[in-house]
Amino acid sequence: MEKLIKQEFVGERALYNKHNLMIEESLFHDGESPLKECSNIEVKNSTFSWKYPMWYSKDIKVLNSVLDINARSGIWYTSNISIIDSIIDAPKTFRRSENITVLNSNFNNAQETLWTCKNVKITNSYAKGDYFLMNSSDIELNNFKIDGNYIFDGAKNIVVKDSYLNSKDSFWNTKNVKVYNTTIIGEYIGWNSENMYFENCTIDSIQAFCYIKGLTLKNCILKNTNLSFEFVENIDAKILSEIESVKNPISGKIEAYKINELILDEALIDKSKTIIKETKNV
């Protein structure tokens, strides 16, 4: 593998169609697409400071490096890439890419990031920005934190563990979701989704979990949650807290410490199809 150390790459497509390179302590700037159509590239302790640094590439490893704010739309149509111990300050990173691993890294400007991607694994990392992971699939998040709205819109096959999601309207239009030991804060969680499972989670949300087909909540705490479960089919909920209000679930079972308000409109639902139980006095 050829080594390029302490170099400065300028101009469009500076290393176009190069293969089997190790790049260290280098700077990419003043030119688009420096690593376009490349493969088997390892980048260490380097900085990308211009647009579109890695498009149509494969087998890429980035360590202890920075994509600064000018490296926008940085990694598109790329496969088999890992980002480790790095900082991504650029928006729109990752689009239509697959087999992505992110470890110990921060997305500090994560607007429109990781859209329409497949096989994404993010561990011990942070993101700030809206519409993270929109329309992506086969996602695994571990010890992940986000401050940004609309995470996972349209995504499917999602597993989240030991994480913190501060995100309004998270999990909309999703399919096949599993969430464990996670705190979720935000309004209108999970609407228009299918096959959702939450275990040992703390969820702070108004009008959470509506218009869902197949919803399980196991040993969860709901805070400030009103008008919940509207038109949810096949619900199985064991809630370890009070619920402010429950409105018009279609079918299943809801068990909670206490439900402060129960709204059942017989013109809209058959209330006999949902078992509702309070455990406060049991």
N, C-alpha and C positions, 0 to 999 in steps of 0.2 A: 504494500500500500504506500503510495507516494505521500510525503508529508510536506505541508505548506505552513510555515511558522512565521508569525509576526509580519504578516503581509497586509497590504491595503489593496482591495479590489474595487475598481471604479469602472463605470461604463456599463452599458446594457449587455446582459448575458455574459458577464465576466468569466464565468466558468461553465459555459453552456455545454451540456452533453458530456460532462466529465464523469469518470467512474473511478472507484477505489482510491479515494482521497481521505487524508486526515488533515484537517485544518485547525490550527491552534493560534490563539492570541492574535486574531486578525480582525479587520474591519471591512465590511461591505457597505459602500455608499455611492451616491451620485450615479445610479444606474439600476434600471429595473431587471428583475429576473436573473440574478447572478447564478443560481443553482437550478436552472430550468432543465428538465429532461436528464437529470443526473441519477446515479445509483451508487449504493455502497459508499456513503459519505459520512464521516464522523467530524463533528464540529465541536471544539472545546474552547471555552474562555474567549468567545468572540462576540461581535456585535453586528447586527443587521440594521442598517439605517436608511433603507430605501424600499420601495414597493415590490411586492410579488417575489420574495426571495426564493421560495421553493415550490415551484409548480411542476406538475407532471413528473414527479420524481419518485423513487422508491428506495427502501432500505436506508433510512436516514437516522442518525443519532445525534442529538444536540445536547451538550452538557455544559452547565455553568455559563450559559450564554444569555444574550439579551436580544429580543426583537423590540426595538424602540418604537415610538409612536408613529414614525414615518414608514415603518415596515408593514403597512396595512395590507390586508388581503394576502397574508404572507404565505399560507400553505394550502394550496388548492389542488385537487385532482392527484393527490399524492398517497402512497400506500406504504405501510410498514415503517412508521416513524415513531421515535420516542423523544420526549422532551424531559430532561431531568435536571433538577436544581437550577432552573432558569427563570427568567422574568419575561413576560410577554406584555408589553405596554401598547401594542398595536391592536386596533379593532379588526373584526372580520377575519380572524385567523382560523384556518381550517374550514374548507368548503368542499363537499363531495369527495372526501378522503376516507380512507379505511385503515383498520389495524393501527390505531393510535394509542400510545401509552404516554401519560403525563404523570410525573412523580416529583413531589417536593417543589412545585412551581406555582407562580402566581400569574393569573390573567388580570391585570390591573385596569384594562380598558376593554372589557369583553363584549362590547356591543356586537350583536350578530355573529357570534363566534360558535364554531362547531355546528354548522348547519348542514343537514343532509349528509351526515357521516355515518359510518358503520364500524362496529367493533371498537368502542372507545372505552378505555380504562383510565380513570383519574384517581390518584391516591395522594393523601397528605398535601392538598393543594387548595388554592383560594381563587375565586373569580368575582369580579365586580362588573356588572353590565346586564342589560336586558336581552331576552330571547336567546339565552344560552342553550345550546343543544336542540334547537328547533328542527323538527322533522328528521332526527337522527334515530338510529336503532342499535340494539345490542350494546347497551351502556352499563358500565359498572362504576359506581362512585364509592370510595372508602375514605372516611375522615376528610370530607370535603366541605368547604364553606362557601356560600355565595351570598352576595348582597346585590340583588338585581331581579327585576320582575319577569314573569312569563317563562320561567325555565321549563324545558321539556315540551313546549307546545308542539303537538303532533308527533311526539316521539313514541317508540314502542320497544318492548323487551328491555326494561329498565330495572336495575338493582341498585339500591342506595343503602349504605350501612354507616352508622356512627357519624352522622353528618349534621350540618346546620344550614337550613335553607331559609333565608330571609327573602321571600319572593311572593309578591302578589300574583294571583292567578297561576300558580304552579300546577303542573300535571294536567293541563287542559288538552282534550282530544288525544289522550294517550291510550295505549293498549299494553297489557301485560306488565304491571308495575308491582315491584316488591320493595318495601321500605322497612328497615329495622333500626331501632335505637337511635332515632333521628328527631331533631326538633325542627318544626316547620312553622314559620310565621308568615301570614299573608292572607288576603281576602280571597274568597271564591276558589278554594282549592279543588282540583280534580273534576271539574265539570266536563260533561260530554265524553266520558272515558269508559273503558271496558276492562274488566278483570284486574282489580286493584287490591293489594294486600298491604296492610300496615301493622307492624307489631312493635310493642313497647315504644311507641312514639308519643311525643308531646306536640299537640297541634293547636295553634292559636289563630283562629280564622272565623270571620263572619261568613255565613251562608256557605259553609263547606260541604263538599261531596254531594252535588246535585246532578241529576240526569246521567246516572251511571248504571251500567249493566254489570253486576258482579262486584261487590265491595265487601272486603273483610277488614275489620278493625279489631285487633286482639290486644287486650291490656293496654289501651291507649288512654291518654288524658286529653280532653278537649277544653280549651279555654276560650271564653268570649264567643262561643259558637252558637249562632242563632239561625233559625230557618234552615236547619241542616237536613240532609237526606231527601230533599224534594225530588220526587219521581225517580228514586233509586230502586232498581230491581235486584232481587236476590242479595239482600244485605245480611251480613252476619257480624254484628258489632258488639263487642264487650268493652264498655267504657268505664274507666276507674274514677270518673269525676262526674260532676253535674254537667248537663247540657242546657244551655239557655232556652233553646226551643227546637223542636222537631216538626217538620212540615211534610205531610203527604208522601211518606214512603210507599212504594208500590207493593213490595213483598220481602219477606225474610224475618229476621229477628234483631231487635235492638235491646240491649241490656245496659243500663247506666245507673250510677249511684242515685241520681235524681234528674228528672226532666222538668224544668220549670214551666214550660208551656208546650202542650201537645196540640198541633193543629191538624185535624183530619177532615177533609172536605169530601163527604160521601158522594157528591156529584162527580168527583174526579177520580177517586180511588175506591177500591174495595178494602176497607180497613181490616177485614177478617184475614187478609193474606199476610199481615205483618204482626208478629208477636212483639209486644213492647213490655219491658219489665224494669221496675225500679228496685235497686238492691239496698237502699238506705235503711229500710226497716226489716230486712230479711235476716 
